[in-house]
Amino acid sequence: MSTGNGHFNLLARVLHWSMAVMIVAMLFIGVTMVASLHLRPLLIDLHRPLGIAIGVLALLRLYNRLRHRPPPLPADLPAWQARAARASHAMLYALMLAMPLLGWAMLSAGGYPIVLWGGVHLPAIVPHTPALYAALRGAHGLLAYVLFATVLAHVGAALFHLWVRRDGVFQAMARGRD
């Protein structure tokens, strides 16, 4: 999402930071939703539309990334770190797309309505099947842990670039032109 100056374009930065907040909120909402019977209905009402919003924004983000190349990694970055960066970004994009789809499919298989704001309902995308619901629920939960671990690794790498390497990688996403 480079603008040719070593920084990500404005849309990339806005999507990155807004989705970061949404995804972290979503992880905490998901954990609390499972742990609290009292808050569960309210959190489910937040979780479903927020998940769909993340999926839609992930598609927009992927489109933007394909249209605007990211700034290059520093030339002196060890090859294994460059490979890890590319792999973790691919993992984040895959999870940002897979998690909402898995949630939607899980609710469809469970026969639950997928209600967004304003009473808008999404159609079922898989048939109502209890066994499929159980499998998708397990997959959704497992991938939530994978997403959490991947986010932690991403934040750790960003802070490493900011505080240890001081190579401008963090600043490329943090702000526009110097």
MIDOSE-1310 file (N, C-alpha, C; in nm, 2 decimals, decimal comma, always signed):
residues 178
mstg	+0,08/-0,12/+0,00/+0,00/+0,00/+0,00/+0,09/+0,12/+0,00; +0,19/+0,11/-0,06/+0,29/+0,22/-0,07/+0,24/+0,33/-0,16; +0,27/+0,45/-0,12/+0,24/+0,56/-0,21/+0,36/+0,60/-0,29; +0,46/+0,51/-0,29/+0,59/+0,54/-0,35/+0,69/+0,61/-0,26
nghf	+0,65/+0,63/-0,14/+0,74/+0,70/-0,05/+0,78/+0,62/+0,07; +0,76/+0,49/+0,07/+0,80/+0,41/+0,18/+0,69/+0,40/+0,29; +0,57/+0,45/+0,26/+0,46/+0,44/+0,36/+0,34/+0,38/+0,29; +0,26/+0,33/+0,38/+0,13/+0,27/+0,33/+0,04/+0,38/+0,30
nlla	-0,05/+0,36/+0,20/-0,15/+0,47/+0,17/-0,25/+0,49/+0,28; -0,32/+0,61/+0,27/-0,41/+0,65/+0,38/-0,52/+0,54/+0,41; -0,58/+0,48/+0,30/-0,68/+0,38/+0,32/-0,62/+0,26/+0,39; -0,50/+0,22/+0,36/-0,44/+0,11/+0,42/-0,42/+0,13/+0,57
rvlh	-0,37/+0,25/+0,60/-0,35/+0,29/+0,74/-0,48/+0,30/+0,82; -0,58/+0,36/+0,77/-0,71/+0,37/+0,83/-0,77/+0,23/+0,86; -0,77/+0,14/+0,75/-0,82/+0,01/+0,77/-0,74/-0,07/+0,87; -0,61/-0,06/+0,86/-0,52/-0,13/+0,96/-0,55/-0,10/+1,10
wsma	-0,55/+0,03/+1,14/-0,57/+0,06/+1,28/-0,72/+0,05/+1,32; -0,81/+0,07/+1,24/-0,95/+0,05/+1,28/-0,98/-0,10/+1,29; -0,93/-0,18/+1,20/-0,95/-0,32/+1,21/-0,87/-0,38/+1,33; -0,76/-0,32/+1,36/-0,68/-0,37/+1,48/-0,77/-0,35/+1,61
vmiv	-0,83/-0,24/+1,62/-0,92/-0,21/+1,74/-1,04/-0,31/+1,73; -1,10/-0,33/+1,62/-1,21/-0,42/+1,60/-1,18/-0,56/+1,64; -1,06/-0,61/+1,59/-1,02/-0,75/+1,61/-0,99/-0,77/+1,76; -0,92/-0,68/+1,82/-0,89/-0,70/+1,96/-1,02/-0,70/+2,04
amlf	-1,11/-0,60/+2,01/-1,24/-0,60/+2,08/-1,31/-0,73/+2,06; -1,31/-0,78/+1,93/-1,38/-0,91/+1,90/-1,32/-1,02/+1,98; -1,19/-1,03/+2,00/-1,13/-1,14/+2,07/-1,18/-1,13/+2,22; -1,18/-1,02/+2,28/-1,23/-1,00/+2,42/-1,38/-1,03/+2,43
igvt	-1,46/-0,98/+2,33/-1,60/-1,01/+2,33/-1,63/-1,16/+2,32; -1,55/-1,23/+2,23/-1,57/-1,37/+2,22/-1,54/-1,44/+2,35; -1,43/-1,41/+2,42/-1,40/-1,48/+2,54/-1,50/-1,45/+2,65; -1,54/-1,32/+2,66/-1,64/-1,29/+2,76/-1,78/-1,35/+2,73
mvas	-1,81/-1,36/+2,60/-1,94/-1,42/+2,56/-1,95/-1,56/+2,60; -1,84/-1,63/+2,60/-1,84/-1,77/+2,64/-1,84/-1,79/+2,79; -1,78/-1,69/+2,86/-1,76/-1,70/+3,00/-1,88/-1,64/+3,08; -1,96/-1,56/+3,03/-2,06/-1,49/+3,10/-2,20/-1,51/+3,05
lhlr	-2,28/-1,58/+3,13/-2,42/-1,60/+3,09/-2,50/-1,48/+3,09; -2,47/-1,39/+3,19/-2,54/-1,26/+3,20/-2,52/-1,17/+3,08; -2,40/-1,16/+3,04/-2,36/-1,07/+2,93/-2,38/-1,13/+2,79; -2,40/-1,26/+2,78/-2,39/-1,33/+2,66/-2,49/-1,27/+2,55
plli	-2,62/-1,25/+2,58/-2,71/-1,20/+2,48/-2,66/-1,06/+2,42; -2,62/-0,97/+2,50/-2,57/-0,84/+2,46/-2,44/-0,86/+2,37; -2,35/-0,95/+2,42/-2,23/-0,97/+2,34/-2,25/-1,04/+2,21; -2,34/-1,13/+2,21/-2,38/-1,20/+2,08/-2,43/-1,09/+1,98
dlhr	-2,51/-1,00/+2,03/-2,57/-0,90/+1,94/-2,46/-0,80/+1,89; -2,34/-0,79/+1,96/-2,23/-0,71/+1,92/-2,14/-0,80/+1,82; -2,12/-0,92/+1,86/-2,03/-1,01/+1,80/-2,06/-1,04/+1,65; -2,19/-1,07/+1,63/-2,23/-1,11/+1,49/-2,21/-0,99/+1,39
plgi	-2,26/-0,87/+1,41/-2,24/-0,77/+1,31/-2,10/-0,72/+1,30; -2,03/-0,72/+1,42/-1,89/-0,68/+1,42/-1,80/-0,78/+1,33; -1,84/-0,91/+1,35/-1,77/-1,01/+1,27/-1,79/-0,99/+1,12; -1,91/-0,96/+1,08/-1,94/-0,94/+0,94/-1,87/-0,81/+0,89
aigv	-1,87/-0,71/+0,97/-1,80/-0,58/+0,94/-1,65/-0,61/+0,92; -1,59/-0,69/+1,00/-1,45/-0,72/+0,99/-1,43/-0,80/+0,86; -1,52/-0,89/+0,82/-1,50/-0,96/+0,70/-1,51/-0,87/+0,58; -1,61/-0,78/+0,58/-1,62/-0,69/+0,46/-1,50/-0,60/+0,45
lall	-1,46/-0,54/+0,57/-1,34/-0,46/+0,57/-1,21/-0,53/+0,53; -1,20/-0,66/+0,56/-1,09/-0,74/+0,52/-1,09/-0,76/+0,37; -1,20/-0,77/+0,31/-1,21/-0,78/+0,16/-1,16/-0,65/+0,10; -1,21/-0,53/+0,15/-1,16/-0,40/+0,11/-1,01/-0,39/+0,13
rlyn	-0,97/-0,43/+0,24/-0,82/-0,42/+0,27/-0,74/-0,50/+0,17; -0,79/-0,62/+0,15/-0,71/-0,71/+0,05/-0,71/-0,65/-0,09; -0,83/-0,60/-0,13/-0,83/-0,53/-0,26/-0,73/-0,41/-0,27; -0,73/-0,33/-0,16/-0,64/-0,22/-0,15/-0,49/-0,26/-0,16
rlrh	-0,46/-0,37/-0,09/-0,33/-0,42/-0,08/-0,28/-0,47/-0,22; -0,38/-0,53/-0,29/-0,34/-0,58/-0,43/-0,32/-0,47/-0,52; -0,39/-0,36/-0,50/-0,38/-0,24/-0,59/-0,26/-0,16/-0,56; -0,22/-0,16/-0,43/-0,11/-0,07/-0,39/-0,01/-0,15/-0,31
rppp	+0,11/-0,17/-0,37/+0,21/-0,26/-0,31/+0,26/-0,20/-0,18; +0,28/-0,29/-0,08/+0,33/-0,24/+0,05/+0,48/-0,19/+0,03; +0,52/-0,10/+0,12/+0,66/-0,06/+0,11/+0,75/-0,18/+0,13; +0,87/-0,17/+0,07/+0,96/-0,29/+0,08/+1,01/-0,30/+0,22
lpad	+1,04/-0,42/+0,26/+1,11/-0,44/+0,39/+1,25/-0,39/+0,38; +1,31/-0,36/+0,50/+1,45/-0,31/+0,49/+1,54/-0,42/+0,43; +1,63/-0,37/+0,35/+1,73/-0,46/+0,27/+1,81/-0,54/+0,37; +1,84/-0,49/+0,49/+1,93/-0,57/+0,58/+1,85/-0,66/+0,67
lpaw	+1,72/-0,68/+0,65/+1,64/-0,77/+0,73/+1,68/-0,91/+0,70; +1,71/-0,99/+0,80/+1,74/-1,13/+0,77/+1,63/-1,20/+0,69; +1,67/-1,29/+0,60/+1,58/-1,36/+0,51/+1,47/-1,43/+0,59; +1,51/-1,49/+0,71/+1,40/-1,57/+0,78/+1,30/-1,47/+0,84
qara	+1,34/-1,35/+0,88/+1,25/-1,25/+0,93/+1,15/-1,20/+0,82; +1,21/-1,18/+0,70/+1,13/-1,14/+0,58/+1,02/-1,25/+0,55; +1,07/-1,37/+0,55/+0,97/-1,48/+0,53/+0,86/-1,49/+0,64; +0,91/-1,47/+0,76/+0,81/-1,47/+0,87/+0,71/-1,36/+0,86
aras	+0,76/-1,24/+0,82/+0,67/-1,13/+0,80/+0,57/-1,16/+0,69; +0,61/-1,21/+0,58/+0,52/-1,24/+0,47/+0,42/-1,35/+0,51; +0,47/-1,45/+0,58/+0,38/-1,56/+0,63/+0,28/-1,51/+0,73; +0,32/-1,42/+0,82/+0,23/-1,37/+0,93/+0,12/-1,28/+0,87
haml	+0,16/-1,20/+0,77/+0,06/-1,12/+0,70/-0,04/-1,21/+0,62; +0,01/-1,31/+0,56/-0,08/-1,40/+0,49/-0,18/-1,47/+0,59; -0,12/-1,51/+0,70/-0,20/-1,57/+0,81/-0,31/-1,47/+0,86; -0,27/-1,35/+0,88/-0,37/-1,25/+0,93/-0,48/-1,23/+0,83
yalm	-0,45/-1,21/+0,70/-0,55/-1,19/+0,60/-0,64/-1,32/+0,59; -0,58/-1,44/+0,60/-0,66/-1,56/+0,59/-0,76/-1,56/+0,71; -0,71/-1,53/+0,83/-0,79/-1,54/+0,95/-0,90/-1,43/+0,95; -0,86/-1,31/+0,90/-0,96/-1,20/+0,89/-1,08/-1,23/+0,80
lamp	-1,05/-1,32/+0,70/-1,16/-1,36/+0,61/-1,22/-1,49/+0,66; -1,15/-1,58/+0,71/-1,20/-1,71/+0,75/-1,29/-1,70/+0,88; -1,25/-1,62/+0,97/-1,33/-1,62/+1,10/-1,47/-1,57/+1,08; -1,50/-1,46/+1,01/-1,64/-1,42/+0,98/-1,72/-1,53/+0,90
llgw	-1,65/-1,59/+0,80/-1,72/-1,69/+0,72/-1,75/-1,82/+0,81; -1,65/-1,86/+0,89/-1,68/-1,97/+0,98/-1,79/-1,94/+1,08; -1,79/-1,82/+1,14/-1,90/-1,78/+1,23/-2,04/-1,78/+1,16; -2,04/-1,73/+1,04/-2,17/-1,72/+0,96/-2,21/-1,87/+0,93
amls	-2,12/-1,95/+0,89/-2,15/-2,09/+0,85/-2,19/-2,16/+0,98; -2,13/-2,14/+1,09/-2,16/-2,20/+1,22/-2,30/-2,17/+1,26; -2,34/-2,04/+1,26/-2,47/-2,00/+1,29/-2,57/-2,06/+1,20; -2,54/-2,06/+1,07/-2,63/-2,12/+0,97/-2,66/-2,27/+1,00
aggy	-2,55/-2,34/+1,03/-2,56/-2,49/+1,06/-2,64/-2,51/+1,19; -2,63/-2,41/+1,28/-2,70/-2,43/+1,41/-2,85/-2,38/+1,40; -2,88/-2,33/+1,28/-3,02/-2,28/+1,27/-3,05/-2,14/+1,33; -2,94/-2,07/+1,37/-2,96/-1,94/+1,43/-2,96/-1,83/+1,33
pivl	-3,04/-1,73/+1,36/-3,05/-1,62/+1,26/-2,92/-1,53/+1,28; -2,88/-1,48/+1,17/-2,76/-1,39/+1,16/-2,82/-1,25/+1,15; -2,84/-1,18/+1,26/-2,90/-1,05/+1,26/-2,80/-0,94/+1,27; -2,80/-0,85/+1,17/-2,72/-0,73/+1,18/-2,79/-0,62/+1,23
wggv	-2,74/-0,50/+1,23/-2,81/-0,38/+1,29/-2,93/-0,35/+1,20; -3,03/-0,30/+1,26/-3,15/-0,25/+1,19/-3,24/-0,37/+1,15; -3,22/-0,49/+1,21/-3,31/-0,60/+1,17/-3,27/-0,67/+1,04; -3,16/-0,63/+0,98/-3,12/-0,70/+0,86/-3,07/-0,84/+0,89
hlpa	-3,12/-0,94/+0,82/-3,08/-1,08/+0,84/-2,99/-1,12/+0,72; -2,89/-1,20/+0,75/-2,81/-1,26/+0,65/-2,87/-1,40/+0,62; -2,86/-1,45/+0,50/-2,92/-1,58/+0,47/-2,82/-1,69/+0,52; -2,88/-1,81/+0,54/-2,79/-1,92/+0,58/-2,70/-1,96/+0,46
ivph	-2,58/-1,99/+0,49/-2,49/-2,03/+0,38/-2,45/-2,18/+0,38; -2,50/-2,25/+0,49/-2,49/-2,40/+0,49/-2,62/-2,45/+0,55; -2,65/-2,58/+0,52/-2,77/-2,63/+0,58/-2,77/-2,65/+0,73; -2,89/-2,64/+0,79/-2,90/-2,67/+0,93/-2,86/-2,81/+0,96
tpal	-2,75/-2,83/+1,03/-2,70/-2,96/+1,06/-2,62/-2,96/+1,19; -2,68/-3,02/+1,30/-2,61/-3,01/+1,43/-2,47/-3,06/+1,43; -2,43/-3,16/+1,36/-2,29/-3,21/+1,35/-2,20/-3,11/+1,29; -2,25/-3,05/+1,18/-2,17/-2,95/+1,11/-2,15/-2,82/+1,21
yaal	-2,26/-2,79/+1,28/-2,25/-2,68/+1,37/-2,14/-2,71/+1,48; -2,14/-2,83/+1,53/-2,04/-2,86/+1,63/-1,90/-2,85/+1,58; -1,88/-2,90/+1,46/-1,75/-2,89/+1,39/-1,70/-2,75/+1,37; -1,80/-2,67/+1,31/-1,77/-2,53/+1,28/-1,74/-2,45/+1,41
rgah	-1,82/-2,48/+1,51/-1,80/-2,41/+1,64/-1,66/-2,44/+1,70; -1,62/-2,56/+1,69/-1,48/-2,60/+1,73/-1,37/-2,53/+1,65; -1,39/-2,53/+1,52/-1,30/-2,46/+1,43/-1,29/-2,31/+1,46; -1,41/-2,25/+1,48/-1,41/-2,11/+1,50/-1,34/-2,07/+1,63
glla	-1,36/-2,15/+1,74/-1,29/-2,13/+1,86/-1,14/-2,16/+1,85; -1,10/-2,26/+1,78/-0,96/-2,29/+1,76/-0,89/-2,18/+1,68; -0,95/-2,13/+1,58/-0,89/-2,03/+1,50/-0,89/-1,89/+1,57; -0,98/-1,88/+1,67/-0,97/-1,76/+1,75/-0,84/-1,75/+1,83
yvlf	-0,80/-1,87/+1,88/-0,67/-1,88/+1,95/-0,56/-1,85/+1,86; -0,57/-1,91/+1,74/-0,46/-1,89/+1,64/-0,45/-1,74/+1,60; -0,57/-1,67/+1,59/-0,57/-1,53/+1,56/-0,51/-1,45/+1,67; -0,54/-1,49/+1,79/-0,49/-1,42/+1,91/-0,34/-1,43/+1,91
atvl	-0,28/-1,55/+1,89/-0,14/-1,57/+1,89/-0,07/-1,50/+1,77; -0,14/-1,49/+1,65/-0,08/-1,42/+1,54/-0,08/-1,27/+1,56; -0,19/-1,22/+1,62/-0,19/-1,08/+1,66/-0,08/-1,04/+1,76; -0,06/-1,13/+1,86/+0,05/-1,10/+1,95/+0,18/-1,10/+1,89
ahvg	+0,21/-1,20/+1,80/+0,33/-1,20/+1,72/+0,35/-1,08/+1,63; +0,24/-1,03/+1,57/+0,24/-0,91/+1,49/+0,28/-0,79/+1,57; +0,21/-0,77/+1,68/+0,24/-0,66/+1,77/+0,39/-0,67/+1,82; +0,43/-0,79/+1,86/+0,57/-0,80/+1,90/+0,67/-0,77/+1,79
aalf	+0,64/-0,81/+1,67/+0,73/-0,77/+1,56/+0,73/-0,62/+1,53; +0,61/-0,56/+1,54/+0,60/-0,42/+1,52/+0,68/-0,34/+1,62; +0,67/-0,38/+1,75/+0,75/-0,32/+1,85/+0,90/-0,34/+1,84; +0,93/-0,46/+1,79/+1,08/-0,49/+1,77/+1,13/-0,39/+1,66
hlwv	+1,05/-0,37/+1,55/+1,10/-0,28/+1,45/+1,10/-0,14/+1,50; +1,01/-0,10/+1,59/+1,01/+0,04/+1,64/+1,12/+0,06/+1,74; +1,14/-0,03/+1,84/+1,23/+0,00/+1,95/+1,37/-0,06/+1,94; +1,38/-0,17/+1,87/+1,51/-0,24/+1,86/+1,58/-0,21/+1,72
rrdg	+1,51/-0,24/+1,61/+1,57/-0,21/+1,48/+1,57/-0,07/+1,44; +1,46/+0,00/+1,48/+1,45/+0,14/+1,45/+1,47/+0,17/+1,30; +1,40/+0,08/+1,22/+1,42/+0,08/+1,08/+1,31/+0,14/+0,99; +1,21/+0,20/+1,06/+1,10/+0,27/+0,99/+0,98/+0,18/+0,95
vfqa	+0,99/+0,05/+0,97/+0,88/-0,04/+0,94/+0,75/+0,00/+1,01; +0,76/+0,02/+1,14/+0,65/+0,07/+1,22/+0,59/+0,20/+1,17; +0,68/+0,29/+1,14/+0,64/+0,43/+1,10/+0,57/+0,42/+0,96; +0,60/+0,32/+0,88/+0,53/+0,31/+0,75/+0,38/+0,29/+0,76
marg	+0,34/+0,23/+0,87/+0,20/+0,20/+0,90/+0,14/+0,31/+0,99; +0,23/+0,36/+1,07/+0,18/+0,46/+1,18/+0,14/+0,59/+1,13; +0,21/+0,64/+1,02/+0,18/+0,77/+0,97/+0,21/+0,78/+0,83; +0,17/+0,89/+0,77/+0,20/+0,92/+0,63/+0,34/+0,97/+0,61
rd	+0,35/+1,07/+0,52/+0,48/+1,12/+0,49/+0,55/+1,18/+0,62; +0,68/+1,17/+0,63/+0,75/+1,23/+0,74/+0,75/+1,38/+0,73
